[in-house]
Amino acid sequence: MIKIPRGTQDILPDQSRKWRYIETKLDELMELYNYKEIRTPIFESTDLFARGVGDSTDVVQKEMYTFKDKGDRSITLRPEGTAAVVRSYIENKMQGDPNQPIKLYYNGPMFRYERKQKGRYRQFNQFGVEAIGAEDPSIDAEVLAMVMHIYESFGLKHLKLVINSVGDFDSRKEYNEALIKHFEPVIDTFCSDCQSRLYTNPMRILDCKVDRDKEAVKTAPRITEYLNEESKAYYEQVKSYLDELGIPYVEDPNLVRGLDYYTHTAFELMIDSPDYDGAITTLCGGGRYNGLLELLDGPKQTGIGFALSIERLLLALEEEGIEIEDEDHLDLFIVTMGEKADRYAVKLLNDLRHHGIKADKDYLKRKIKGQMKQANRVGAEYTIVIGDQELEDGNINIKHMESGESEAIQLTDLVSYFEEKKAK
């Protein structure tokens, strides 16, 4: 039997309604913040991610789904959303739009060849935000406020916002030199990935999940000690905005975004509950990227963004016992008796649906009792029974399933009956 590929999942109807709820709510929140949706291809040139994500990253070296197309071009299923959005920004010359900064959001499947575990899949759904074209601490604060707003709007309470500054390019250069000097004497005790990163991207050693408990990591220099005055001032302004907004945060000087183009603000939102038993506590992460556009041959523009996993959001809701309200129901289920009534119901259903009334009928030739059970299973609010007598005199009884109350109406008044209900 052919089975689903490892690391993927079928989202069945009872779960897909939760996804629709989340996606609709995210769309509504983006309208409040004046962010516009962008949709980019699921696959892009491999070079986009090699340059945009970074050759030294695990994503590029180990996790990408890459193949040659029929034109012998190297193509990659997108492992993340930022590089593709920035590519689109550059290609479509969005810097010329008078409405600056350009505020964008995306939502779609991403692909990484990772070890499957709870909350992590090889095909996963990522929602992300990018604000490009303004280097202003207030928009950093806006993005951080948005992150909190999103998760709180779903009812999550045990949240911890962790922030840091990775400084500007000059600060990072000085910090990288200090890290190299610190790790050089002991680097042979670290994993092979960390050894290869020492001279190319030493900040990523601080991110390593294998060696993060080593003493050398705990005693490593902190980026905050190497921030120049401009970087310090920027960071202080971001924090002052958060203070004014009443958004609590925790500073972690070891929180870094290891890619070369990240500057200034870096952040993660984490689950902060002692009862949480998930392996992954980080819900989302992001930061400011002041060098990415130029790295991809674009204009000298700055941006900030974040990305979250829909799967992890659902997992967090489950862990906190937050139920997504089930609004999946029918307005009407038609119970039929006999072939003539069944044929009439087909036409009636078509008319009802064209008037915005959610309706269905039996297709398995069940007896009346079985049809009524089916009406209950599909959550029908009302039922009607149509037989030869109802077709002859045009009268039906419409039954409210929850209360059990019925009232007589004309078949020809069925549409107007529901339209009056919806208007109230």
Contacts in CASP RR format, 6 or more apart in sequence:
PFRMAT RR
TARGET T0000
AUTHOR 0000-0000-0000
METHOD contacts of the structure
MODEL  1
MIKIPRGTQDILPDQSRKWRYIETKLDELMELYNYKEIRTPIFESTDLFA
RGVGDSTDVVQKEMYTFKDKGDRSITLRPEGTAAVVRSYIENKMQGDPNQ
PIKLYYNGPMFRYERKQKGRYRQFNQFGVEAIGAEDPSIDAEVLAMVMHI
YESFGLKHLKLVINSVGDFDSRKEYNEALIKHFEPVIDTFCSDCQSRLYT
NPMRILDCKVDRDKEAVKTAPRITEYLNEESKAYYEQVKSYLDELGIPYV
EDPNLVRGLDYYTHTAFELMIDSPDYDGAITTLCGGGRYNGLLELLDGPK
QTGIGFALSIERLLLALEEEGIEIEDEDHLDLFIVTMGEKADRYAVKLLN
DLRHHGIKADKDYLKRKIKGQMKQANRVGAEYTIVIGDQELEDGNINIKH
MESGESEAIQLTDLVSYFEEKKAK
4 10 0 8 1.000
5 122 0 8 1.000
6 116 0 8 1.000
6 122 0 8 1.000
7 116 0 8 1.000
7 121 0 8 1.000
7 122 0 8 1.000
7 123 0 8 1.000
8 121 0 8 1.000
8 122 0 8 1.000
8 123 0 8 1.000
9 121 0 8 1.000
9 123 0 8 1.000
11 19 0 8 1.000
17 324 0 8 1.000
17 326 0 8 1.000
17 327 0 8 1.000
17 328 0 8 1.000
18 314 0 8 1.000
18 324 0 8 1.000
19 125 0 8 1.000
19 310 0 8 1.000
19 314 0 8 1.000
21 324 0 8 1.000
21 325 0 8 1.000
21 327 0 8 1.000
22 154 0 8 1.000
22 310 0 8 1.000
22 313 0 8 1.000
22 314 0 8 1.000
22 324 0 8 1.000
23 107 0 8 1.000
23 127 0 8 1.000
23 310 0 8 1.000
25 153 0 8 1.000
25 154 0 8 1.000
26 105 0 8 1.000
26 107 0 8 1.000
26 127 0 8 1.000
26 150 0 8 1.000
27 37 0 8 1.000
29 146 0 8 1.000
29 149 0 8 1.000
29 150 0 8 1.000
29 153 0 8 1.000
30 36 0 8 1.000
30 37 0 8 1.000
30 105 0 8 1.000
30 129 0 8 1.000
33 103 0 8 1.000
33 142 0 8 1.000
33 146 0 8 1.000
34 103 0 8 1.000
35 103 0 8 1.000
35 104 0 8 1.000
35 105 0 8 1.000
35 129 0 8 1.000
35 131 0 8 1.000
36 103 0 8 1.000
36 104 0 8 1.000
36 105 0 8 1.000
37 104 0 8 1.000
37 105 0 8 1.000
37 106 0 8 1.000
37 107 0 8 1.000
38 85 0 8 1.000
38 88 0 8 1.000
38 104 0 8 1.000
38 105 0 8 1.000
38 106 0 8 1.000
39 106 0 8 1.000
40 78 0 8 1.000
40 81 0 8 1.000
40 84 0 8 1.000
40 85 0 8 1.000
40 87 0 8 1.000
40 88 0 8 1.000
40 106 0 8 1.000
41 78 0 8 1.000
41 84 0 8 1.000
42 77 0 8 1.000
42 78 0 8 1.000
42 109 0 8 1.000
43 75 0 8 1.000
43 76 0 8 1.000
43 77 0 8 1.000
43 78 0 8 1.000
44 75 0 8 1.000
44 76 0 8 1.000
44 78 0 8 1.000
44 83 0 8 1.000
44 84 0 8 1.000
44 87 0 8 1.000
45 73 0 8 1.000
45 74 0 8 1.000
45 75 0 8 1.000
45 76 0 8 1.000
46 64 0 8 1.000
46 66 0 8 1.000
46 74 0 8 1.000
46 75 0 8 1.000
46 76 0 8 1.000
47 74 0 8 1.000
48 76 0 8 1.000
48 83 0 8 1.000
48 84 0 8 1.000
48 87 0 8 1.000
48 296 0 8 1.000
49 59 0 8 1.000
49 60 0 8 1.000
49 64 0 8 1.000
49 76 0 8 1.000
49 78 0 8 1.000
49 79 0 8 1.000
49 80 0 8 1.000
49 83 0 8 1.000
50 60 0 8 1.000
51 295 0 8 1.000
51 296 0 8 1.000
52 83 0 8 1.000
52 86 0 8 1.000
52 259 0 8 1.000
52 261 0 8 1.000
52 292 0 8 1.000
52 295 0 8 1.000
52 296 0 8 1.000
53 59 0 8 1.000
53 60 0 8 1.000
53 79 0 8 1.000
53 80 0 8 1.000
53 83 0 8 1.000
53 259 0 8 1.000
54 60 0 8 1.000
54 259 0 8 1.000
54 260 0 8 1.000
55 61 0 8 1.000
56 196 0 8 1.000
56 197 0 8 1.000
56 200 0 8 1.000
56 201 0 8 1.000
56 204 0 8 1.000
57 204 0 8 1.000
57 259 0 8 1.000
58 193 0 8 1.000
59 79 0 8 1.000
59 80 0 8 1.000
59 112 0 8 1.000
62 113 0 8 1.000
63 79 0 8 1.000
63 112 0 8 1.000
63 113 0 8 1.000
63 114 0 8 1.000
64 76 0 8 1.000
64 77 0 8 1.000
64 79 0 8 1.000
64 111 0 8 1.000
64 112 0 8 1.000
64 113 0 8 1.000
65 76 0 8 1.000
65 77 0 8 1.000
65 79 0 8 1.000
65 111 0 8 1.000
65 112 0 8 1.000
65 113 0 8 1.000
66 74 0 8 1.000
66 75 0 8 1.000
66 76 0 8 1.000
66 77 0 8 1.000
67 74 0 8 1.000
67 75 0 8 1.000
67 76 0 8 1.000
68 74 0 8 1.000
68 75 0 8 1.000
69 75 0 8 1.000
77 110 0 8 1.000
77 111 0 8 1.000
78 84 0 8 1.000
78 110 0 8 1.000
78 111 0 8 1.000
79 110 0 8 1.000
79 111 0 8 1.000
79 112 0 8 1.000
80 110 0 8 1.000
80 126 0 8 1.000
80 307 0 8 1.000
81 106 0 8 1.000
81 110 0 8 1.000
81 126 0 8 1.000
81 128 0 8 1.000
81 307 0 8 1.000
82 130 0 8 1.000
82 289 0 8 1.000
82 292 0 8 1.000
82 305 0 8 1.000
82 307 0 8 1.000
83 292 0 8 1.000
83 296 0 8 1.000
84 106 0 8 1.000
85 104 0 8 1.000
85 106 0 8 1.000
85 130 0 8 1.000
86 130 0 8 1.000
86 132 0 8 1.000
86 292 0 8 1.000
86 293 0 8 1.000
86 296 0 8 1.000
87 296 0 8 1.000
88 94 0 8 1.000
89 95 0 8 1.000
89 102 0 8 1.000
89 104 0 8 1.000
89 130 0 8 1.000
89 132 0 8 1.000
89 293 0 8 1.000
89 301 0 8 1.000
90 293 0 8 1.000
90 296 0 8 1.000
90 297 0 8 1.000
90 298 0 8 1.000
90 299 0 8 1.000
94 102 0 8 1.000
94 132 0 8 1.000
95 102 0 8 1.000
95 133 0 8 1.000
95 299 0 8 1.000
95 301 0 8 1.000
100 133 0 8 1.000
100 134 0 8 1.000
101 131 0 8 1.000
101 132 0 8 1.000
101 133 0 8 1.000
101 134 0 8 1.000
101 139 0 8 1.000
101 303 0 8 1.000
102 130 0 8 1.000
102 131 0 8 1.000
102 132 0 8 1.000
102 133 0 8 1.000
103 129 0 8 1.000
103 130 0 8 1.000
103 131 0 8 1.000
104 129 0 8 1.000
104 130 0 8 1.000
104 131 0 8 1.000
104 132 0 8 1.000
105 127 0 8 1.000
105 128 0 8 1.000
105 129 0 8 1.000
105 130 0 8 1.000
106 126 0 8 1.000
106 127 0 8 1.000
106 128 0 8 1.000
106 130 0 8 1.000
107 125 0 8 1.000
107 126 0 8 1.000
107 127 0 8 1.000
107 128 0 8 1.000
107 310 0 8 1.000
108 125 0 8 1.000
108 126 0 8 1.000
108 127 0 8 1.000
109 123 0 8 1.000
109 124 0 8 1.000
109 125 0 8 1.000
109 126 0 8 1.000
110 123 0 8 1.000
110 124 0 8 1.000
110 125 0 8 1.000
110 126 0 8 1.000
111 122 0 8 1.000
111 123 0 8 1.000
111 124 0 8 1.000
112 122 0 8 1.000
112 124 0 8 1.000
113 122 0 8 1.000
114 120 0 8 1.000
114 121 0 8 1.000
114 122 0 8 1.000
116 122 0 8 1.000
117 279 0 8 1.000
117 280 0 8 1.000
118 278 0 8 1.000
118 279 0 8 1.000
118 280 0 8 1.000
118 315 0 8 1.000
119 278 0 8 1.000
119 279 0 8 1.000
119 280 0 8 1.000
119 309 0 8 1.000
119 311 0 8 1.000
119 312 0 8 1.000
119 315 0 8 1.000
120 280 0 8 1.000
120 311 0 8 1.000
121 311 0 8 1.000
124 309 0 8 1.000
124 310 0 8 1.000
124 311 0 8 1.000
125 309 0 8 1.000
125 310 0 8 1.000
125 311 0 8 1.000
126 307 0 8 1.000
126 308 0 8 1.000
126 309 0 8 1.000
126 310 0 8 1.000
127 307 0 8 1.000
127 308 0 8 1.000
127 309 0 8 1.000
127 310 0 8 1.000
128 305 0 8 1.000
128 306 0 8 1.000
128 307 0 8 1.000
128 308 0 8 1.000
129 143 0 8 1.000
129 146 0 8 1.000
129 305 0 8 1.000
129 306 0 8 1.000
129 307 0 8 1.000
130 303 0 8 1.000
130 304 0 8 1.000
130 305 0 8 1.000
131 139 0 8 1.000
131 142 0 8 1.000
131 143 0 8 1.000
131 303 0 8 1.000
131 304 0 8 1.000
131 305 0 8 1.000
132 293 0 8 1.000
132 301 0 8 1.000
132 302 0 8 1.000
132 303 0 8 1.000
133 301 0 8 1.000
133 302 0 8 1.000
133 303 0 8 1.000
134 302 0 8 1.000
134 303 0 8 1.000
135 288 0 8 1.000
135 290 0 8 1.000
135 302 0 8 1.000
135 303 0 8 1.000
137 234 0 8 1.000
137 237 0 8 1.000
137 238 0 8 1.000
137 241 0 8 1.000
138 237 0 8 1.000
138 241 0 8 1.000
139 304 0 8 1.000
140 238 0 8 1.000
140 241 0 8 1.000
140 264 0 8 1.000
140 265 0 8 1.000
140 288 0 8 1.000
140 304 0 8 1.000
141 238 0 8 1.000
141 241 0 8 1.000
141 242 0 8 1.000
141 245 0 8 1.000
143 304 0 8 1.000
143 305 0 8 1.000
143 306 0 8 1.000
144 161 0 8 1.000
144 163 0 8 1.000
144 238 0 8 1.000
144 242 0 8 1.000
144 247 0 8 1.000
144 249 0 8 1.000
144 265 0 8 1.000
144 267 0 8 1.000
145 242 0 8 1.000
145 245 0 8 1.000
145 247 0 8 1.000
147 161 0 8 1.000
147 267 0 8 1.000
147 269 0 8 1.000
147 284 0 8 1.000
147 285 0 8 1.000
147 306 0 8 1.000
147 308 0 8 1.000
148 159 0 8 1.000
148 161 0 8 1.000
148 247 0 8 1.000
148 269 0 8 1.000
150 308 0 8 1.000
151 159 0 8 1.000
151 269 0 8 1.000
151 283 0 8 1.000
151 313 0 8 1.000
151 316 0 8 1.000
152 159 0 8 1.000
154 313 0 8 1.000
154 317 0 8 1.000
154 322 0 8 1.000
155 317 0 8 1.000
155 320 0 8 1.000
155 322 0 8 1.000
156 316 0 8 1.000
156 317 0 8 1.000
156 320 0 8 1.000
156 322 0 8 1.000
157 320 0 8 1.000
158 271 0 8 1.000
158 272 0 8 1.000
158 273 0 8 1.000
158 276 0 8 1.000
158 320 0 8 1.000
159 269 0 8 1.000
159 270 0 8 1.000
159 271 0 8 1.000
159 272 0 8 1.000
159 283 0 8 1.000
160 250 0 8 1.000
160 269 0 8 1.000
160 270 0 8 1.000
160 271 0 8 1.000
160 272 0 8 1.000
161 247 0 8 1.000
161 248 0 8 1.000
161 249 0 8 1.000
161 250 0 8 1.000
161 267 0 8 1.000
161 268 0 8 1.000
161 269 0 8 1.000
161 270 0 8 1.000
162 249 0 8 1.000
162 250 0 8 1.000
162 251 0 8 1.000
162 252 0 8 1.000
162 255 0 8 1.000
162 267 0 8 1.000
162 268 0 8 1.000
162 269 0 8 1.000
162 270 0 8 1.000
163 238 0 8 1.000
163 239 0 8 1.000
163 242 0 8 1.000
163 249 0 8 1.000
163 250 0 8 1.000
163 251 0 8 1.000
163 252 0 8 1.000
163 255 0 8 1.000
163 265 0 8 1.000
163 266 0 8 1.000
163 267 0 8 1.000
164 223 0 8 1.000
164 224 0 8 1.000
164 251 0 8 1.000
164 252 0 8 1.000
164 253 0 8 1.000
164 254 0 8 1.000
164 255 0 8 1.000
164 256 0 8 1.000
164 265 0 8 1.000
164 266 0 8 1.000
164 267 0 8 1.000
165 223 0 8 1.000
165 224 0 8 1.000
165 227 0 8 1.000
165 231 0 8 1.000
165 232 0 8 1.000
165 234 0 8 1.000
165 235 0 8 1.000
165 238 0 8 1.000
165 264 0 8 1.000
165 265 0 8 1.000
165 266 0 8 1.000
166 172 0 8 1.000
166 203 0 8 1.000
166 223 0 8 1.000
166 256 0 8 1.000
166 257 0 8 1.000
166 258 0 8 1.000
166 262 0 8 1.000
166 263 0 8 1.000
166 264 0 8 1.000
166 266 0 8 1.000
167 223 0 8 1.000
167 227 0 8 1.000
167 228 0 8 1.000
167 231 0 8 1.000
167 234 0 8 1.000
167 235 0 8 1.000
167 263 0 8 1.000
167 264 0 8 1.000
168 228 0 8 1.000
168 230 0 8 1.000
168 231 0 8 1.000
168 234 0 8 1.000
168 263 0 8 1.000
168 264 0 8 1.000
168 290 0 8 1.000
169 263 0 8 1.000
169 290 0 8 1.000
170 228 0 8 1.000
171 223 0 8 1.000
171 226 0 8 1.000
171 227 0 8 1.000
171 228 0 8 1.000
171 231 0 8 1.000
172 203 0 8 1.000
172 223 0 8 1.000
172 263 0 8 1.000
174 226 0 8 1.000
175 203 0 8 1.000
175 221 0 8 1.000
175 223 0 8 1.000
175 226 0 8 1.000
176 201 0 8 1.000
176 202 0 8 1.000
176 203 0 8 1.000
178 221 0 8 1.000
178 226 0 8 1.000
179 202 0 8 1.000
179 203 0 8 1.000
179 205 0 8 1.000
179 206 0 8 1.000
179 220 0 8 1.000
179 221 0 8 1.000
180 198 0 8 1.000
180 199 0 8 1.000
180 202 0 8 1.000
182 216 0 8 1.000
182 219 0 8 1.000
182 220 0 8 1.000
182 221 0 8 1.000
183 190 0 8 1.000
183 194 0 8 1.000
183 198 0 8 1.000
183 202 0 8 1.000
183 205 0 8 1.000
183 216 0 8 1.000
183 220 0 8 1.000
184 198 0 8 1.000
186 214 0 8 1.000
186 216 0 8 1.000
187 194 0 8 1.000
187 195 0 8 1.000
187 198 0 8 1.000
188 195 0 8 1.000
189 214 0 8 1.000
189 216 0 8 1.000
190 205 0 8 1.000
190 208 0 8 1.000
190 210 0 8 1.000
190 211 0 8 1.000
190 214 0 8 1.000
190 216 0 8 1.000
191 208 0 8 1.000
191 210 0 8 1.000
191 211 0 8 1.000
193 208 0 8 1.000
193 210 0 8 1.000
194 204 0 8 1.000
194 205 0 8 1.000
194 208 0 8 1.000
194 210 0 8 1.000
194 211 0 8 1.000
197 204 0 8 1.000
197 205 0 8 1.000
198 205 0 8 1.000
201 258 0 8 1.000
201 259 0 8 1.000
201 260 0 8 1.000
203 223 0 8 1.000
203 256 0 8 1.000
203 258 0 8 1.000
204 256 0 8 1.000
204 258 0 8 1.000
205 211 0 8 1.000
205 217 0 8 1.000
205 220 0 8 1.000
206 212 0 8 1.000
206 217 0 8 1.000
206 220 0 8 1.000
206 254 0 8 1.000
206 256 0 8 1.000
207 256 0 8 1.000
207 258 0 8 1.000
208 217 0 8 1.000
211 217 0 8 1.000
217 254 0 8 1.000
220 254 0 8 1.000
222 253 0 8 1.000
222 254 0 8 1.000
223 253 0 8 1.000
223 256 0 8 1.000
224 253 0 8 1.000
227 235 0 8 1.000
231 264 0 8 1.000
234 264 0 8 1.000
234 265 0 8 1.000
235 264 0 8 1.000
235 265 0 8 1.000
238 264 0 8 1.000
238 265 0 8 1.000
239 249 0 8 1.000
242 249 0 8 1.000
255 266 0 8 1.000
255 267 0 8 1.000
255 268 0 8 1.000
256 262 0 8 1.000
256 266 0 8 1.000
257 266 0 8 1.000
257 286 0 8 1.000
257 287 0 8 1.000
259 289 0 8 1.000
260 291 0 8 1.000
260 295 0 8 1.000
261 289 0 8 1.000
261 290 0 8 1.000
261 291 0 8 1.000
261 292 0 8 1.000
261 295 0 8 1.000
262 287 0 8 1.000
262 288 0 8 1.000
262 289 0 8 1.000
263 288 0 8 1.000
263 289 0 8 1.000
263 290 0 8 1.000
263 291 0 8 1.000
264 287 0 8 1.000
264 288 0 8 1.000
264 290 0 8 1.000
265 287 0 8 1.000
265 288 0 8 1.000
265 304 0 8 1.000
266 286 0 8 1.000
266 287 0 8 1.000
266 288 0 8 1.000
267 285 0 8 1.000
267 286 0 8 1.000
267 287 0 8 1.000
267 306 0 8 1.000
268 282 0 8 1.000
268 284 0 8 1.000
268 285 0 8 1.000
268 286 0 8 1.000
269 282 0 8 1.000
269 283 0 8 1.000
269 284 0 8 1.000
269 285 0 8 1.000
269 308 0 8 1.000
270 281 0 8 1.000
270 282 0 8 1.000
270 283 0 8 1.000
271 281 0 8 1.000
271 283 0 8 1.000
271 316 0 8 1.000
271 319 0 8 1.000
273 319 0 8 1.000
273 320 0 8 1.000
275 319 0 8 1.000
276 316 0 8 1.000
276 319 0 8 1.000
277 319 0 8 1.000
278 315 0 8 1.000
278 319 0 8 1.000
280 312 0 8 1.000
282 312 0 8 1.000
283 308 0 8 1.000
283 309 0 8 1.000
283 312 0 8 1.000
283 313 0 8 1.000
283 316 0 8 1.000
284 306 0 8 1.000
284 307 0 8 1.000
284 308 0 8 1.000
284 309 0 8 1.000
284 312 0 8 1.000
285 306 0 8 1.000
285 307 0 8 1.000
285 308 0 8 1.000
286 304 0 8 1.000
286 305 0 8 1.000
286 306 0 8 1.000
286 307 0 8 1.000
287 304 0 8 1.000
287 305 0 8 1.000
287 306 0 8 1.000
288 302 0 8 1.000
288 303 0 8 1.000
288 304 0 8 1.000
288 305 0 8 1.000
289 302 0 8 1.000
289 303 0 8 1.000
289 304 0 8 1.000
289 305 0 8 1.000
290 302 0 8 1.000
290 303 0 8 1.000
291 302 0 8 1.000
292 303 0 8 1.000
293 299 0 8 1.000
293 300 0 8 1.000
293 301 0 8 1.000
293 302 0 8 1.000
293 303 0 8 1.000
294 300 0 8 1.000
317 324 0 8 1.000
328 379 0 8 1.000
329 358 0 8 1.000
329 378 0 8 1.000
329 379 0 8 1.000
329 380 0 8 1.000
329 381 0 8 1.000
330 358 0 8 1.000
330 359 0 8 1.000
330 360 0 8 1.000
330 375 0 8 1.000
330 378 0 8 1.000
330 379 0 8 1.000
330 380 0 8 1.000
330 381 0 8 1.000
331 352 0 8 1.000
331 357 0 8 1.000
331 358 0 8 1.000
331 359 0 8 1.000
331 380 0 8 1.000
331 381 0 8 1.000
331 382 0 8 1.000
331 418 0 8 1.000
332 352 0 8 1.000
332 357 0 8 1.000
332 358 0 8 1.000
332 359 0 8 1.000
332 360 0 8 1.000
332 380 0 8 1.000
332 381 0 8 1.000
332 382 0 8 1.000
332 383 0 8 1.000
332 384 0 8 1.000
332 398 0 8 1.000
332 418 0 8 1.000
333 359 0 8 1.000
333 360 0 8 1.000
333 361 0 8 1.000
333 371 0 8 1.000
333 374 0 8 1.000
333 375 0 8 1.000
333 378 0 8 1.000
333 379 0 8 1.000
333 380 0 8 1.000
333 382 0 8 1.000
333 383 0 8 1.000
334 345 0 8 1.000
334 348 0 8 1.000
334 349 0 8 1.000
334 359 0 8 1.000
334 360 0 8 1.000
334 361 0 8 1.000
334 362 0 8 1.000
334 383 0 8 1.000
334 384 0 8 1.000
334 386 0 8 1.000
335 361 0 8 1.000
335 362 0 8 1.000
335 368 0 8 1.000
335 371 0 8 1.000
335 372 0 8 1.000
335 375 0 8 1.000
335 383 0 8 1.000
335 384 0 8 1.000
335 385 0 8 1.000
335 386 0 8 1.000
336 342 0 8 1.000
336 344 0 8 1.000
336 345 0 8 1.000
336 361 0 8 1.000
336 362 0 8 1.000
336 371 0 8 1.000
336 385 0 8 1.000
336 386 0 8 1.000
336 387 0 8 1.000
337 368 0 8 1.000
337 385 0 8 1.000
337 386 0 8 1.000
337 387 0 8 1.000
337 388 0 8 1.000
338 387 0 8 1.000
338 388 0 8 1.000
340 387 0 8 1.000
340 388 0 8 1.000
340 391 0 8 1.000
341 386 0 8 1.000
341 387 0 8 1.000
341 388 0 8 1.000
341 390 0 8 1.000
341 391 0 8 1.000
342 361 0 8 1.000
344 386 0 8 1.000
344 391 0 8 1.000
345 361 0 8 1.000
345 386 0 8 1.000
346 361 0 8 1.000
348 386 0 8 1.000
348 411 0 8 1.000
348 414 0 8 1.000
349 359 0 8 1.000
349 360 0 8 1.000
349 361 0 8 1.000
351 415 0 8 1.000
352 359 0 8 1.000
352 414 0 8 1.000
352 415 0 8 1.000
352 418 0 8 1.000
353 359 0 8 1.000
355 415 0 8 1.000
355 418 0 8 1.000
355 419 0 8 1.000
357 415 0 8 1.000
357 418 0 8 1.000
360 378 0 8 1.000
360 380 0 8 1.000
362 370 0 8 1.000
362 371 0 8 1.000
362 374 0 8 1.000
366 374 0 8 1.000
368 385 0 8 1.000
372 383 0 8 1.000
375 383 0 8 1.000
375 401 0 8 1.000
376 401 0 8 1.000
379 401 0 8 1.000
380 401 0 8 1.000
381 400 0 8 1.000
381 401 0 8 1.000
381 402 0 8 1.000
382 398 0 8 1.000
382 399 0 8 1.000
382 400 0 8 1.000
382 401 0 8 1.000
383 398 0 8 1.000
383 399 0 8 1.000
383 401 0 8 1.000
384 396 0 8 1.000
384 397 0 8 1.000
384 398 0 8 1.000
384 399 0 8 1.000
384 414 0 8 1.000
385 396 0 8 1.000
385 397 0 8 1.000
386 396 0 8 1.000
386 411 0 8 1.000
390 396 0 8 1.000
390 411 0 8 1.000
391 411 0 8 1.000
394 410 0 8 1.000
394 411 0 8 1.000
394 412 0 8 1.000
395 408 0 8 1.000
395 409 0 8 1.000
395 410 0 8 1.000
395 411 0 8 1.000
396 408 0 8 1.000
396 409 0 8 1.000
396 410 0 8 1.000
396 411 0 8 1.000
396 414 0 8 1.000
397 406 0 8 1.000
397 407 0 8 1.000
397 408 0 8 1.000
398 406 0 8 1.000
398 407 0 8 1.000
398 408 0 8 1.000
398 409 0 8 1.000
398 414 0 8 1.000
398 417 0 8 1.000
399 405 0 8 1.000
399 406 0 8 1.000
400 406 0 8 1.000
409 417 0 8 1.000
END
